[in-house]
Amino acid sequence: MYRTNQDIMETAMKQSAIDLNCSPQDFRKKENVVVISGKKEEARKYLVLPFACNLVSYGNNVVASVGEELKEIAEGYISRYPMEHCFETPNMHVLNDALQERGLRICFMAEYFLPDMDRLRELPCAYEMRLLSQEDFADLYLPEWGNALCEDRKQLDVVGVGAYEEGKLVGMAGASADCDSMWQIGVDVLPEYRRQGIACALTSRLALEILKKGRVPFYCAAWSNIRSVRNAVKSGFRPAWVEMTARSREFVEGMNRNKISAGNQE
């Protein structure tokens, strides 16, 4: 079981290095880094590789993983603005304008959280809590549990925790085995049961279960999803890295038409 925040961070950076086709030490450098993206079997399962353009920061610099044809554009962009401004407007429009000339648009923007081993603990819940396995998920691929479980990748949903009131499932956190070393947590609570601390109780309990299994739990939220970010912090997580990913114009337009979840990058 992981015991220190340093262990947790090292694991995350190693995985990000696999995903971006770079070195873990690249995220600790003071200068920005641009690398050519490539396919890796060990990458997070939901990533579409190679990247056209993906920017990542752990707070020290920006690492850009791009296609060969976008290397010069990425180098120019991340060297032009301060690190934190590369991930926000108005500067972001400069990159998006350049990408649009090549049939691409900025698509996914998210903040990722890792457990704080000095704060993570099992939080109380007023409802019965049950540990769930893959077999328990069979009848739960429903819209109300769309964050906790992913019907398109059922085989990756490996463990969960449910909150029950008299046998009725009122909240659930699920873990997706997105890569060998790190499992992602998603959580849902029925609207009429929210604001009772159920989400953070489920998230903290599942994070501890994942750690017991020798994996690092991680949590993803859009910057604008304040409710989700608050849950991450209250559950014992802290911000670790940010990502911004470009996809084809057709993919972005399809998302806008079909309201595809930002968590589904396929």
Accessible surface in RSA format (square Angstrom, percent):
REM  Atomic radii and reference values for relative SASA: ProtOr
REM  Chains: A
REM  Algorithm: Lee & Richards
REM  Probe-radius: 1.40
REM  Slices: 20
REM RES _ NUM      All-atoms   Total-Side   Main-Chain    Non-polar    All polar
REM                ABS   REL    ABS   REL    ABS   REL    ABS   REL    ABS   REL
RES MET A   1   115.71  59.9  54.95  36.4  60.76 144.7  38.62  32.8  77.09 102.1
RES TYR A   2    49.54  23.1  44.04  25.1   5.50  14.3  29.03  21.8  20.51  25.3
RES ARG A   3   183.86  77.2 163.90  83.5  19.96  47.5  57.02  77.9 126.84  76.9
RES THR A   4    66.72  47.5  63.40  64.3   3.32   7.9  64.36  86.4   2.36   3.6
RES ASN A   5    28.91  19.9  22.40  21.6   6.51  15.7  13.33  32.1  15.58  15.1
RES GLN A   6   126.82  70.9 117.95  86.2   8.88  21.1  35.47  75.5  91.35  69.3
RES ASP A   7    62.10  43.5  58.64  58.4   3.46   8.2   9.50  22.3  52.60  52.5
RES ILE A   8     2.27   1.3   2.27   1.7   0.00   0.0   2.27   1.6   0.00   0.0
RES MET A   9    43.96  22.8  43.95  29.1   0.01   0.0  43.95  37.4   0.01   0.0
RES GLU A  10    48.36  27.8  48.31  36.5   0.05   0.1  24.69  47.7  23.67  19.3
RES THR A  11    16.57  11.8  15.26  15.5   1.31   3.1   6.02   8.1  10.55  15.9
RES ALA A  12     0.58   0.5   0.00   0.0   0.58   1.3   0.00   0.0   0.58   1.5
RES MET A  13     5.42   2.8   5.42   3.6   0.00   0.0   4.68   4.0   0.74   1.0
RES LYS A  14   120.73  58.9 119.19  73.1   1.54   3.7  63.19  56.9  57.53  61.3
RES GLN A  15     9.75   5.5   8.66   6.3   1.10   2.6   3.65   7.8   6.10   4.6
RES SER A  16     2.39   2.0   2.23   3.0   0.16   0.4   0.27   0.6   2.12   3.0
RES ALA A  17     4.03   3.7   3.41   5.3   0.62   1.4   3.64   5.1   0.39   1.0
RES ILE A  18    52.27  29.7  50.72  37.8   1.54   3.7  52.17  37.6   0.09   0.3
RES ASP A  19     0.86   0.6   0.81   0.8   0.05   0.1   0.00   0.0   0.86   0.9
RES LEU A  20     0.05   0.0   0.00   0.0   0.05   0.1   0.05   0.0   0.00   0.0
RES ASN A  21    52.76  36.4  41.60  40.2  11.16  26.9   1.38   3.3  51.39  49.7
RES CYS A  22    25.48  19.3   0.00   0.0  25.48  59.9   9.45  23.9  16.02  17.3
RES SER A  23    49.09  41.5  44.16  58.9   4.93  11.4  34.96  74.4  14.13  19.8
RES PRO A  24    40.10  29.2  40.10  36.6   0.00   0.0  40.10  33.1   0.00   0.0
RES GLN A  25   100.87  56.4  99.86  73.0   1.01   2.4  49.81 106.0  51.06  38.7
RES ASP A  26    11.47   8.0  11.47  11.4   0.00   0.0   0.00   0.0  11.47  11.4
RES PHE A  27     0.20   0.1   0.20   0.1   0.00   0.0   0.20   0.1   0.00   0.0
RES ARG A  28    97.57  41.0  77.65  39.6  19.93  47.4  32.17  44.0  65.41  39.6
RES LYS A  29    80.61  39.3  73.75  45.2   6.86  16.3  42.06  37.9  38.55  41.1
RES LYS A  30   195.46  95.4 170.65 104.7  24.81  59.1 115.37 103.8  80.09  85.3
RES GLU A  31   107.74  61.9  99.11  75.0   8.63  20.5  59.81 115.7  47.92  39.1
RES ASN A  32    53.71  37.0  30.96  29.9  22.75  54.8   8.83  21.3  44.88  43.4
RES VAL A  33    20.89  13.7  17.27  15.6   3.62   8.7  20.89  18.1   0.00   0.0
RES VAL A  34    28.51  18.8   5.86   5.3  22.65  54.6   5.86   5.1  22.65  61.4
RES VAL A  35    26.49  17.4  21.70  19.6   4.80  11.6  26.49  23.0   0.00   0.0
RES ILE A  36    59.89  34.1  55.44  41.3   4.45  10.7  55.44  39.9   4.45  12.1
RES SER A  37    11.44   9.7   0.00   0.0  11.44  26.3   0.00   0.0  11.44  16.0
RES GLY A  38    17.89  22.1   0.00   N/A  17.89  22.1  17.89  49.1   0.00   0.0
RES LYS A  39   157.03  76.6 131.47  80.7  25.57  60.9  74.32  66.9  82.72  88.1
RES LYS A  40    80.74  39.4  66.40  40.7  14.34  34.1  47.33  42.6  33.41  35.6
RES GLU A  41   162.51  93.3 141.47 107.0  21.04  50.1  62.51 120.9 100.00  81.6
RES GLU A  42   104.34  59.9  95.96  72.6   8.38  19.9  52.02 100.6  52.32  42.7
RES ALA A  43     5.09   4.7   2.71   4.2   2.38   5.4   2.71   3.8   2.38   6.3
RES ARG A  44     8.36   3.5   5.17   2.6   3.18   7.6   3.41   4.7   4.94   3.0
RES LYS A  45   102.61  50.1  82.46  50.6  20.15  48.0  65.88  59.3  36.73  39.1
RES TYR A  46     6.98   3.3   6.98   4.0   0.01   0.0   5.81   4.4   1.17   1.4
RES LEU A  47    19.28  10.7   2.54   1.8  16.74  42.1   2.54   1.8  16.74  45.1
RES VAL A  48    62.50  41.1  53.00  48.0   9.50  22.9  56.44  49.0   6.05  16.4
RES LEU A  49    22.84  12.7   9.64   6.9  13.20  33.2   9.91   7.0  12.94  34.8
RES PRO A  50    73.25  53.4  59.04  53.8  14.21  51.7  59.04  48.7  14.21  88.3
RES PHE A  51     9.27   4.6   4.66   2.9   4.61  12.0   6.79   4.1   2.48   7.1
RES ALA A  52    27.63  25.4  17.96  27.7   9.67  22.0  22.66  31.9   4.97  13.2
RES CYS A  53     3.48   2.6   3.15   3.5   0.33   0.8   0.00   0.0   3.48   3.8
RES ASN A  54     0.04   0.0   0.04   0.0   0.00   0.0   0.00   0.0   0.04   0.0
RES LEU A  55     1.49   0.8   1.49   1.1   0.00   0.0   1.49   1.0   0.00   0.0
RES VAL A  56     0.09   0.1   0.09   0.1   0.00   0.0   0.09   0.1   0.00   0.0
RES SER A  57     6.33   5.4   4.36   5.8   1.97   4.5   2.72   5.8   3.61   5.1
RES TYR A  58    22.10  10.3   0.28   0.2  21.82  56.8   1.76   1.3  20.34  25.1
RES GLY A  59    49.95  61.6   0.00   N/A  49.95  61.6  27.74  76.1  22.21  49.7
RES ASN A  60    72.79  50.2  51.52  49.8  21.27  51.2   8.79  21.2  64.00  61.9
RES ASN A  61     1.91   1.3   0.24   0.2   1.67   4.0   1.67   4.0   0.24   0.2
RES VAL A  62     0.02   0.0   0.02   0.0   0.00   0.0   0.02   0.0   0.00   0.0
RES VAL A  63     0.09   0.1   0.09   0.1   0.00   0.0   0.09   0.1   0.00   0.0
RES ALA A  64     0.00   0.0   0.00   0.0   0.00   0.0   0.00   0.0   0.00   0.0
RES SER A  65     0.00   0.0   0.00   0.0   0.00   0.0   0.00   0.0   0.00   0.0
RES VAL A  66     0.00   0.0   0.00   0.0   0.00   0.0   0.00   0.0   0.00   0.0
RES GLY A  67    13.78  17.0   0.00   N/A  13.78  17.0  13.78  37.8   0.00   0.0
RES GLU A  68   117.75  67.6 106.92  80.9  10.83  25.8  58.11 112.4  59.63  48.7
RES GLU A  69   121.64  69.8  94.80  71.7  26.85  63.9  63.17 122.2  58.47  47.7
RES LEU A  70     1.49   0.8   1.47   1.1   0.02   0.0   1.47   1.0   0.02   0.1
RES LYS A  71    78.32  38.2  78.32  48.1   0.00   0.0  24.45  22.0  53.87  57.4
RES GLU A  72   144.40  82.9 138.58 104.8   5.82  13.8  52.51 101.6  91.89  75.0
RES ILE A  73    36.94  21.0  27.86  20.8   9.08  21.9  34.57  24.9   2.37   6.4
RES ALA A  74     1.66   1.5   0.69   1.1   0.97   2.2   1.60   2.3   0.06   0.2
RES GLU A  75    74.01  42.5  70.53  53.4   3.49   8.3  26.08  50.5  47.93  39.1
RES GLY A  76    39.40  48.6   0.00   N/A  39.40  48.6  35.20  96.6   4.20   9.4
RES TYR A  77     8.84   4.1   4.42   2.5   4.43  11.5   7.35   5.5   1.49   1.8
RES ILE A  78     4.21   2.4   3.29   2.5   0.92   2.2   3.29   2.4   0.92   2.5
RES SER A  79    89.76  75.8  53.84  71.8  35.92  82.7  43.69  93.0  46.07  64.5
RES ARG A  80   156.63  65.8 124.21  63.3  32.43  77.2  41.98  57.4 114.65  69.5
RES TYR A  81    37.06  17.3  28.17  16.0   8.89  23.1  26.15  19.6  10.92  13.5
RES PRO A  82    72.45  52.8  59.51  54.2  12.94  47.1  71.69  59.2   0.76   4.7
RES MET A  83    53.50  27.7  45.93  30.4   7.57  18.0  46.26  39.3   7.23   9.6
RES GLU A  84    99.42  57.1  88.53  67.0  10.89  25.9  52.26 101.1  47.16  38.5
RES HIS A  85    66.90  36.6  66.90  46.5   0.00   0.0  37.76  38.9  29.14  33.9
RES CYS A  86     0.00   0.0   0.00   0.0   0.00   0.0   0.00   0.0   0.00   0.0
RES PHE A  87    11.18   5.6   8.57   5.3   2.61   6.8   8.57   5.2   2.61   7.5
RES GLU A  88    79.59  45.7  77.10  58.3   2.49   5.9  23.23  44.9  56.36  46.0
RES THR A  89    71.23  50.7  57.69  58.5  13.53  32.2  25.41  34.1  45.81  69.3
RES PRO A  90   101.41  73.9  96.94  88.4   4.47  16.3  97.25  80.3   4.16  25.9
RES ASN A  91    25.56  17.6  24.84  24.0   0.72   1.7   0.72   1.7  24.84  24.0
RES MET A  92    26.25  13.6  26.25  17.4   0.00   0.0  26.25  22.3   0.00   0.0
RES HIS A  93    95.56  52.2  95.56  66.4   0.00   0.0  65.78  67.8  29.78  34.7
RES VAL A  94    55.98  36.8  50.72  45.9   5.27  12.7  53.39  46.4   2.59   7.0
RES LEU A  95     3.73   2.1   2.69   1.9   1.04   2.6   3.73   2.6   0.00   0.0
RES ASN A  96    30.03  20.7  30.03  29.0   0.00   0.0   3.37   8.1  26.65  25.8
RES ASP A  97    82.43  57.7  78.44  78.1   3.99   9.4  26.54  62.5  55.89  55.7
RES ALA A  98    25.04  23.0  21.21  32.7   3.83   8.7  24.61  34.7   0.43   1.1
RES LEU A  99     0.48   0.3   0.48   0.3   0.00   0.0   0.48   0.3   0.00   0.0
RES GLN A 100    58.10  32.5  53.45  39.1   4.65  11.1  11.61  24.7  46.50  35.3
RES GLU A 101   144.96  83.2 104.32  78.9  40.64  96.8  43.27  83.7 101.69  83.0
RES ARG A 102   118.34  49.7  88.25  45.0  30.09  71.6  36.37  49.7  81.97  49.7
RES GLY A 103    22.34  27.5   0.00   N/A  22.34  27.5  16.78  46.1   5.56  12.4
RES LEU A 104    23.82  13.3  23.82  17.0   0.00   0.0  23.82  16.7   0.00   0.0
RES ARG A 105    66.84  28.1  66.84  34.1   0.00   0.0  11.54  15.8  55.31  33.5
RES ILE A 106    25.18  14.3   8.57   6.4  16.61  40.0   8.57   6.2  16.61  45.1
RES CYS A 107    31.46  23.8   2.96   3.3  28.51  67.0   2.09   5.3  29.37  31.7
RES PHE A 108    14.02   7.0  11.69   7.2   2.33   6.1  13.71   8.3   0.31   0.9
RES MET A 109    54.96  28.5  39.15  25.9  15.81  37.6  20.50  17.4  34.46  45.7
RES ALA A 110    14.44  13.3  14.00  21.6   0.44   1.0  14.00  19.7   0.44   1.2
RES GLU A 111    28.91  16.6  28.91  21.9   0.00   0.0   0.65   1.3  28.26  23.1
RES TYR A 112     8.17   3.8   8.17   4.6   0.00   0.0   0.20   0.1   7.97   9.8
RES PHE A 113     0.44   0.2   0.44   0.3   0.00   0.0   0.44   0.3   0.00   0.0
RES LEU A 114     4.32   2.4   4.32   3.1   0.00   0.0   4.32   3.0   0.00   0.0
RES PRO A 115     1.65   1.2   0.00   0.0   1.65   6.0   0.00   0.0   1.65  10.2
RES ASP A 116    14.77  10.3  14.77  14.7   0.00   0.0   0.00   0.0  14.77  14.7
RES MET A 117    38.89  20.1  15.47  10.2  23.42  55.8  15.54  13.2  23.35  30.9
RES ASP A 118   127.45  89.3  89.84  89.4  37.61  88.9  31.37  73.8  96.09  95.8
RES ARG A 119   112.11  47.1  93.83  47.8  18.28  43.5  53.17  72.7  58.94  35.7
RES LEU A 120    21.09  11.7   1.58   1.1  19.50  49.0   1.62   1.1  19.47  52.4
RES ARG A 121   147.69  62.0 142.98  72.9   4.71  11.2  59.16  80.8  88.53  53.7
RES GLU A 122    92.80  53.3  73.73  55.8  19.07  45.4  20.04  38.8  72.76  59.4
RES LEU A 123    23.13  12.9  19.51  14.0   3.63   9.1  19.96  14.0   3.18   8.5
RES PRO A 124   112.60  82.1  91.32  83.2  21.28  77.3 103.11  85.1   9.49  59.0
RES CYS A 125    35.10  26.6   1.40   1.6  33.70  79.2   6.70  17.0  28.40  30.6
RES ALA A 126    94.18  86.6  47.55  73.4  46.62 106.1  60.23  84.8  33.95  89.9
RES TYR A 127    37.87  17.7  27.92  15.9   9.95  25.9  17.87  13.4  20.00  24.6
RES GLU A 128    94.54  54.3  77.76  58.8  16.78  40.0  47.00  90.9  47.54  38.8
RES MET A 129    42.10  21.8  17.84  11.8  24.26  57.8  17.84  15.2  24.26  32.1
RES ARG A 130    93.18  39.1  88.61  45.2   4.57  10.9  34.63  47.3  58.55  35.5
RES LEU A 131    84.70  47.2  59.10  42.3  25.61  64.4  59.10  41.5  25.60  68.9
RES LEU A 132    10.39   5.8   8.71   6.2   1.67   4.2   9.66   6.8   0.73   2.0
RES SER A 133    48.30  40.8  46.80  62.5   1.50   3.5  37.15  79.1  11.15  15.6
RES GLN A 134    77.19  43.2  67.19  49.1  10.00  23.8  19.78  42.1  57.42  43.5
RES GLU A 135   139.45  80.1 116.18  87.9  23.27  55.4  74.04 143.2  65.41  53.4
RES ASP A 136    69.93  49.0  52.42  52.2  17.51  41.4  12.71  29.9  57.22  57.1
RES PHE A 137     1.95   1.0   1.95   1.2   0.00   0.0   1.95   1.2   0.00   0.0
RES ALA A 138    73.97  68.0  47.66  73.5  26.31  59.9  56.62  79.7  17.36  46.0
RES ASP A 139   125.14  87.7 108.03 107.5  17.12  40.5  39.38  92.7  85.77  85.5
RES LEU A 140    30.35  16.9  30.33  21.7   0.02   0.0  30.33  21.3   0.02   0.0
RES TYR A 141    36.92  17.2  14.19   8.1  22.73  59.1  16.45  12.4  20.46  25.2
RES LEU A 142    81.33  45.3  74.59  53.4   6.74  16.9  77.55  54.5   3.78  10.2
RES PRO A 143   128.07  93.3  98.16  89.5  29.92 108.8 109.94  90.8  18.14 112.7
RES GLU A 144    79.35  45.6  61.60  46.6  17.75  42.3  29.63  57.3  49.72  40.6
RES TRP A 145     9.52   3.8   8.51   4.1   1.01   2.4   4.03   2.1   5.49   8.9
RES GLY A 146    50.26  62.0   0.00   N/A  50.26  62.0  27.77  76.2  22.49  50.4
RES ASN A 147   103.19  71.2  82.71  79.9  20.48  49.3  13.41  32.3  89.78  86.8
RES ALA A 148     5.06   4.6   0.00   0.0   5.06  11.5   0.04   0.1   5.01  13.3
RES LEU A 149     7.17   4.0   0.97   0.7   6.20  15.6   3.12   2.2   4.04  10.9
RES CYS A 150    32.30  24.4  28.39  31.7   3.91   9.2  19.67  49.8  12.63  13.6
RES GLU A 151   107.05  61.5  91.12  68.9  15.92  37.9  25.76  49.8  81.28  66.4
RES ASP A 152   100.23  70.2  68.14  67.8  32.09  75.9  17.82  41.9  82.41  82.2
RES ARG A 153    22.83   9.6  22.63  11.5   0.20   0.5   7.06   9.6  15.77   9.6
RES LYS A 154    93.78  45.7  88.76  54.5   5.01  11.9  45.53  41.0  48.24  51.4
RES GLN A 155   123.79  69.2 104.34  76.3  19.45  46.3  62.17 132.3  61.62  46.7
RES LEU A 156    18.50  10.3  18.37  13.1   0.13   0.3  18.50  13.0   0.00   0.0
RES ASP A 157     1.90   1.3   1.89   1.9   0.01   0.0   0.22   0.5   1.68   1.7
RES VAL A 158    42.25  27.8  29.02  26.3  13.23  31.9  29.25  25.4  12.99  35.2
RES VAL A 159     7.00   4.6   7.00   6.3   0.00   0.0   7.00   6.1   0.00   0.0
RES GLY A 160     0.00   0.0   0.00   N/A   0.00   0.0   0.00   0.0   0.00   0.0
RES VAL A 161     0.00   0.0   0.00   0.0   0.00   0.0   0.00   0.0   0.00   0.0
RES GLY A 162     0.00   0.0   0.00   N/A   0.00   0.0   0.00   0.0   0.00   0.0
RES ALA A 163     0.00   0.0   0.00   0.0   0.00   0.0   0.00   0.0   0.00   0.0
RES TYR A 164    23.08  10.8  20.43  11.6   2.65   6.9   8.95   6.7  14.13  17.4
RES GLU A 165    67.39  38.7  62.19  47.0   5.20  12.4  16.65  32.2  50.74  41.4
RES GLU A 166   179.61 103.1 129.25  97.8  50.37 119.9  61.11 118.2 118.50  96.7
RES GLY A 167    49.85  61.5   0.00   N/A  49.85  61.5  22.92  62.9  26.93  60.3
RES LYS A 168    99.56  48.6  92.07  56.5   7.49  17.8  69.27  62.3  30.30  32.3
RES LEU A 169    21.55  12.0  12.90   9.2   8.65  21.8  12.90   9.1   8.65  23.3
RES VAL A 170     0.00   0.0   0.00   0.0   0.00   0.0   0.00   0.0   0.00   0.0
RES GLY A 171     0.00   0.0   0.00   N/A   0.00   0.0   0.00   0.0   0.00   0.0
RES MET A 172     0.00   0.0   0.00   0.0   0.00   0.0   0.00   0.0   0.00   0.0
RES ALA A 173     0.00   0.0   0.00   0.0   0.00   0.0   0.00   0.0   0.00   0.0
RES GLY A 174     0.64   0.8   0.00   N/A   0.64   0.8   0.03   0.1   0.61   1.4
RES ALA A 175     0.64   0.6   0.00   0.0   0.64   1.5   0.02   0.0   0.62   1.7
RES SER A 176    19.04  16.1  18.56  24.8   0.49   1.1  16.56  35.3   2.48   3.5
RES ALA A 177    18.65  17.1  15.86  24.5   2.79   6.4  15.86  22.3   2.79   7.4
RES ASP A 178     1.04   0.7   1.04   1.0   0.00   0.0   0.00   0.0   1.04   1.0
RES CYS A 179     2.36   1.8   0.10   0.1   2.25   5.3   1.60   4.1   0.75   0.8
RES ASP A 180   113.67  79.6 101.50 101.0  12.17  28.8  44.54 104.8  69.13  68.9
RES SER A 181    31.45  26.6  27.76  37.0   3.69   8.5  27.24  58.0   4.21   5.9
RES MET A 182     4.44   2.3   4.44   2.9   0.00   0.0   2.19   1.9   2.25   3.0
RES TRP A 183    20.33   8.2  20.33   9.8   0.00   0.0  18.61   9.9   1.71   2.8
RES GLN A 184    39.27  22.0  37.78  27.6   1.49   3.5   7.19  15.3  32.07  24.3
RES ILE A 185     5.68   3.2   0.00   0.0   5.68  13.7   0.00   0.0   5.68  15.4
RES GLY A 186    16.83  20.8   0.00   N/A  16.83  20.8  13.74  37.7   3.09   6.9
RES VAL A 187    24.27  16.0  13.24  12.0  11.03  26.6  13.24  11.5  11.03  29.9
RES ASP A 188    18.47  12.9  13.03  13.0   5.44  12.9   7.29  17.2  11.18  11.1
RES VAL A 189    12.93   8.5   6.53   5.9   6.40  15.4   7.60   6.6   5.33  14.5
RES LEU A 190    23.39  13.0  22.46  16.1   0.94   2.4  23.39  16.4   0.00   0.0
RES PRO A 191    90.94  66.3  75.94  69.2  14.99  54.5  76.54  63.2  14.40  89.5
RES GLU A 192   116.26  66.7  80.58  61.0  35.67  84.9  61.32 118.6  54.94  44.9
RES TYR A 193    25.52  11.9  25.49  14.5   0.03   0.1  10.90   8.2  14.62  18.0
RES ARG A 194    96.80  40.6  82.00  41.8  14.80  35.2  26.28  35.9  70.52  42.7
RES ARG A 195   236.95  99.5 186.37  95.0  50.57 120.4  81.78 111.8 155.16  94.0
RES GLN A 196    86.53  48.4  53.78  39.3  32.75  78.0  34.60  73.7  51.93  39.4
RES GLY A 197    24.87  30.7   0.00   N/A  24.87  30.7  17.46  47.9   7.41  16.6
RES ILE A 198     2.61   1.5   1.07   0.8   1.54   3.7   1.07   0.8   1.54   4.2
RES ALA A 199    28.66  26.4  26.95  41.6   1.71   3.9  26.95  38.0   1.71   4.5
RES CYS A 200     6.91   5.2   6.08   6.8   0.83   2.0   1.46   3.7   5.45   5.9
RES ALA A 201     0.00   0.0   0.00   0.0   0.00   0.0   0.00   0.0   0.00   0.0
RES LEU A 202     0.00   0.0   0.00   0.0   0.00   0.0   0.00   0.0   0.00   0.0
RES THR A 203     0.00   0.0   0.00   0.0   0.00   0.0   0.00   0.0   0.00   0.0
RES SER A 204     0.00   0.0   0.00   0.0   0.00   0.0   0.00   0.0   0.00   0.0
RES ARG A 205    45.75  19.2  45.75  23.3   0.00   0.0   3.85   5.3  41.90  25.4
RES LEU A 206     0.00   0.0   0.00   0.0   0.00   0.0   0.00   0.0   0.00   0.0
RES ALA A 207     0.00   0.0   0.00   0.0   0.00   0.0   0.00   0.0   0.00   0.0
RES LEU A 208    34.71  19.3  34.71  24.8   0.00   0.0  34.71  24.4   0.00   0.0
RES GLU A 209    18.89  10.8  18.89  14.3   0.00   0.0   0.00   0.0  18.89  15.4
RES ILE A 210     0.00   0.0   0.00   0.0   0.00   0.0   0.00   0.0   0.00   0.0
RES LEU A 211     0.00   0.0   0.00   0.0   0.00   0.0   0.00   0.0   0.00   0.0
RES LYS A 212   140.82  68.7 108.43  66.5  32.39  77.1  67.41  60.7  73.41  78.2
RES LYS A 213    95.44  46.6  76.41  46.9  19.03  45.3  34.16  30.8  61.27  65.3
RES GLY A 214    38.35  47.3   0.00   N/A  38.35  47.3  21.99  60.3  16.36  36.6
RES ARG A 215    71.77  30.1  71.77  36.6   0.00   0.0   3.23   4.4  68.54  41.5
RES VAL A 216     0.00   0.0   0.00   0.0   0.00   0.0   0.00   0.0   0.00   0.0
RES PRO A 217     0.00   0.0   0.00   0.0   0.00   0.0   0.00   0.0   0.00   0.0
RES PHE A 218     0.58   0.3   0.58   0.4   0.00   0.0   0.58   0.4   0.00   0.0
RES TYR A 219     5.99   2.8   5.99   3.4   0.00   0.0   3.35   2.5   2.64   3.3
RES CYS A 220    41.69  31.5  22.22  24.8  19.46  45.7   2.53   6.4  39.16  42.2
RES ALA A 221     5.75   5.3   0.00   0.0   5.75  13.1   5.75   8.1   0.00   0.0
RES ALA A 222    43.11  39.6  36.54  56.4   6.57  14.9  36.72  51.7   6.39  16.9
RES TRP A 223    84.18  33.8  72.13  34.9  12.05  28.3  66.07  35.2  18.11  29.4
RES SER A 224   101.23  85.5  72.00  96.1  29.23  67.3  55.42 118.0  45.81  64.2
RES ASN A 225    69.29  47.8  62.44  60.3   6.85  16.5  14.88  35.8  54.41  52.6
RES ILE A 226    90.79  51.7  88.46  65.9   2.33   5.6  88.46  63.7   2.33   6.3
RES ARG A 227   164.13  68.9 157.53  80.3   6.59  15.7  69.19  94.6  94.93  57.5
RES SER A 228    21.58  18.2  16.56  22.1   5.03  11.6  12.74  27.1   8.85  12.4
RES VAL A 229    31.10  20.5  31.10  28.2   0.00   0.0  31.10  27.0   0.00   0.0
RES ARG A 230   164.94  69.3 159.35  81.2   5.59  13.3  56.28  76.9 108.67  65.9
RES ASN A 231    16.32  11.3  10.82  10.5   5.49  13.2  14.65  35.2   1.67   1.6
RES ALA A 232     0.00   0.0   0.00   0.0   0.00   0.0   0.00   0.0   0.00   0.0
RES VAL A 233    66.26  43.6  66.26  60.0   0.00   0.0  66.26  57.6   0.00   0.0
RES LYS A 234   131.90  64.3 117.21  71.9  14.69  35.0  79.58  71.6  52.32  55.7
RES SER A 235     0.00   0.0   0.00   0.0   0.00   0.0   0.00   0.0   0.00   0.0
RES GLY A 236     2.65   3.3   0.00   N/A   2.65   3.3   2.65   7.3   0.00   0.0
RES PHE A 237     1.00   0.5   0.00   0.0   1.00   2.6   0.00   0.0   1.00   2.9
RES ARG A 238    96.93  40.7  96.56  49.2   0.36   0.9  28.82  39.4  68.10  41.3
RES PRO A 239    80.20  58.5  62.22  56.7  17.98  65.3  62.53  51.6  17.67 109.8
RES ALA A 240    11.52  10.6   0.94   1.4  10.59  24.1   4.59   6.5   6.93  18.4
RES TRP A 241     9.67   3.9   4.86   2.4   4.81  11.3   8.62   4.6   1.05   1.7
RES VAL A 242    30.55  20.1  30.55  27.7   0.00   0.0  30.55  26.5   0.00   0.0
RES GLU A 243     8.79   5.0   8.29   6.3   0.50   1.2   4.29   8.3   4.50   3.7
RES MET A 244     3.40   1.8   1.62   1.1   1.78   4.2   1.67   1.4   1.72   2.3
RES THR A 245     6.70   4.8   6.47   6.6   0.23   0.6   2.43   3.3   4.27   6.5
RES ALA A 246     3.81   3.5   1.06   1.6   2.75   6.3   1.06   1.5   2.75   7.3
RES ARG A 247    40.68  17.1  39.02  19.9   1.66   3.9  12.66  17.3  28.02  17.0
RES SER A 248    41.50  35.1  39.12  52.2   2.38   5.5  29.28  62.3  12.22  17.1
RES ARG A 249    73.74  31.0  73.74  37.6   0.00   0.0  20.23  27.6  53.51  32.4
RES GLU A 250   116.08  66.6 109.59  82.9   6.49  15.5  65.29 126.3  50.79  41.5
RES PHE A 251    33.84  16.9  24.85  15.4   8.99  23.4  32.87  19.9   0.97   2.8
RES VAL A 252    17.90  11.8  17.90  16.2   0.00   0.0  17.90  15.6   0.00   0.0
RES GLU A 253    62.13  35.7  60.44  45.7   1.68   4.0  19.48  37.7  42.65  34.8
RES GLY A 254     8.91  11.0   0.00   N/A   8.91  11.0   8.91  24.5   0.00   0.0
RES MET A 255    25.34  13.1  22.57  14.9   2.78   6.6  21.35  18.1   4.00   5.3
RES ASN A 256   111.42  76.8  86.21  83.3  25.21  60.7  28.99  69.8  82.43  79.7
RES ARG A 257   172.08  72.3 138.71  70.7  33.37  79.5  73.24 100.1  98.84  59.9
RES ASN A 258    99.97  68.9  72.71  70.3  27.26  65.7  21.99  52.9  77.98  75.4
RES LYS A 259   184.23  89.9 155.63  95.5  28.59  68.1 106.21  95.6  78.02  83.1
RES ILE A 260    57.39  32.7  41.85  31.2  15.54  37.5  47.84  34.4   9.55  25.9
RES SER A 261    71.07  60.1  55.44  74.0  15.63  36.0  47.46 101.1  23.61  33.1
RES ALA A 262    66.99  61.6  55.56  85.7  11.44  26.0  55.76  78.5  11.24  29.8
RES GLY A 263    49.13  60.6   0.00   N/A  49.13  60.6  39.56 108.6   9.58  21.4
RES ASN A 264    29.67  20.5  29.16  28.2   0.51   1.2   7.25  17.4  22.42  21.7
RES GLN A 265    15.54   8.7  15.54  11.4   0.00   0.0   0.05   0.1  15.49  11.7
RES GLU A 266   102.42  58.8  71.13  53.8  31.29  74.5  47.42  91.7  55.00  44.9
END  Absolute sums over single chains surface
CHAIN  1 A    12795.7      10252.9       2542.8       6389.9       6405.8
END  Absolute sums over all chains
TOTAL         12795.7      10252.9       2542.8       6389.9       6405.8
